[in-house]
Amino acid sequence: MAGEQPFVEHARDGDVHVLRIANPPVNTLRTEVRAGLLDGIKAAAREGARAIVLIGSGRNYSAGAEMTEFGKPRKPPSLPEVFDAIEQSRIPVIAAIHGNALGGGLELALACHARVAAPGAQVGLPEVKRGFVPGAGGTQRLPRLIGMEALRLIVSGDPVSAEEAVKLGFVDAVLQGDLEHAAVAWAREHAGDRFVLAKNRTDKIAGYDATKFDDAAKKLTARSRGQESPKGCVESVRAAFTRPFEDGLNVEREQFTRLVQGEQSQALRHIFFGEREAVRIPDLPADARAATVSKLVVIGGGTMGGGIAMSAANNGLPVTIVETSEDALQKGLARCEANWQRTVSSGRLSQAEYEKRRALLTGTTDFGKAVGEADLVIEAVYENMEVKKEIFGRLDKVARPGVVLASNTSTLSIDEIASATKRPELVVGMHFFSPANVMRLLENVKGTKSGPTAIATATEVGKRIGKLPVLVGNCDGFVGNRMTGKRGPQIEKLLLEGCLPQDIDRVMEAYGMAMGPLATGDLAGLDIGAAVRKARGTVAPVADAVVAAGRLGQKTSKGYYDYDENRKRIPSKEVEQIILDLAEKMQVRRRKIEDGEILERVLLPMVNEGARILEEGIAYRAIDIDVIFVNGFGWPAFRGGPMFFADRLGLKAVRDKLAHYAEATGDRNLQPAALIEQLAKEGGSFATLKGPGKV
Ligand code: NAD
């Protein structure tokens, strides 16, 4: 409680004073911490300390500013006031970093006279990833300590280890043993040194070359299309090289203030907090326990099975792939090896680490033996209900009692799969996304009978193998694929009414999507959708005609686009003719369609389906849907996801636009969902929806 437990503990080790930030779990620099630091520095001066060590209690130094204080009236003292006190202090202040020093946490350390760190500590300025720039001098002090390398660190937002920071020159020493003890000894030894504060250094910022700077900035921002914060970082860092310190601080402050209030930053923070929330399962009983998994078995070593197995091995979990034939097995293992080897060749994986991972991966055709030894089984064979049921029947017979059986199905009912076993409470969906060794999203699917152990195990193992597990309900396509499936009819209509594939993809990519929907279709293969339509007896005139012309996507070097030998996409004359002919045949008058209309007609059908998903209890919270899209569907985090998009538009506008497009295009599926009608009437939003619901 405030008042009882200080947020900054003040300890004295002879004439070296120690200020310990004590705001668990990550020591954010909330108002009380800032005030405590200021008081501590003053008290140390009064008491005649020789040096001050500034350290974090618990597992971290500090993760930086308290983001929940953003947008609220600021309470003094501000961080810059604390930094002023440090920089004016005649007693050297030494930052001692363990765990993480991120954002404002690192900025605090940069204002100190020197920095020491524990081995492996992580230091960085991740603000760009939350949509703003470091706002307390980080963009001015770091370049003065390490020159142009600061641009890379600040624009990427990626942290580096303390060891790397020593090499770069912004951490003075890595100290072994107990950090507080070692830092006090270091401070005592160095108290008499002549420290030059970062803000007074000029050696690293001398000789600014605008062309070199611009080239570096261009390379670093090339991948952040449409995102504002990297540009803000560039301009702030540029000021460090071109202006006096105080002016540079003003440039940084302007960028910070503008960006932090912007929609992109709100979206990024929405996703940042959402990713922490979405993995929580609100109605999981407190006594639910995940099974102890020290051996994973994956059935099927194809595209998905191989990727899942790699994720396990990449994260230290021994895994065995089971295949039907020796030939298929060797092919599967070879694909994993080739995948890893590519990472080794690119320098992102060491040979030693590769060998460690490879040793954790084994394969067999002996189903009974492997499954009998499994602590968890994930099935990833063909998408066919009969095949899956047959396999689950066999799994149930040979897996030890209590072992969880998961399926990676992307469309089939978990309930029906579970019905092939006598342990439906231990059956759960674990829906990975392709490429499974890369994509972070994992939709865990709760069947009607899936019990707490199955759910807890799928969640824990998912996290352990580097995924972001979001629990969803059982329905056709689950959350992500069900929603993206709904944009298809409007895309068809847009193509007939006036667009070409490249128009739609251009608009969606300008919005920030990793890849437009038509190019994505070409990548996945257009025959997949055609097979689904055939099975369901539905038609999509344009897509069907493209497939009928033998254009199946990248694998045939032509789909909605033509592809050259480097898989570069080229607008297709043939597809244009197919579309024009169809429009004429169907008597659709083509017109110019504005970009705004394209965007709405692609996104709003998904929003509408997202609302139905919430009504039906297929997702717990709207934020879960946004997290799914950002982590599994190439939705840019700085746009916040489909439900965030709807909230920004306002639910009244969403309702009116849906009703308008339903009427104008004759698409009944666009009739506003009941939940949207209700929120529009109440003036509510998805973000403030009472919840979480049930799945
Ligand atoms: P795939 O055809 O690449 O691989 C299937 C593998 O399973 C083949 O290697 C086959 O030999 C093996 N297999 C078949 N029957 C088997 C049996 N009885 N025992 C052991 N192995 C057997 O298919 P995939 O793309 O990896 O898809 C697998 C599953 O993952 C499907 O349910 C699919 O819907 C789902 N999925 C696929 C994707 C994707 O993008 N490809 C994404 C998510 C989920």
Residues whose N, C-alpha, C, O or C-beta is under 5 A from the ligand:
A	BS01	NAD	I299 G300 G301 G302 T303 M304 G305 V322 E323 T324 A328 A380 V381 Y382 E383 N408 T409 S410 F432 F433 S434
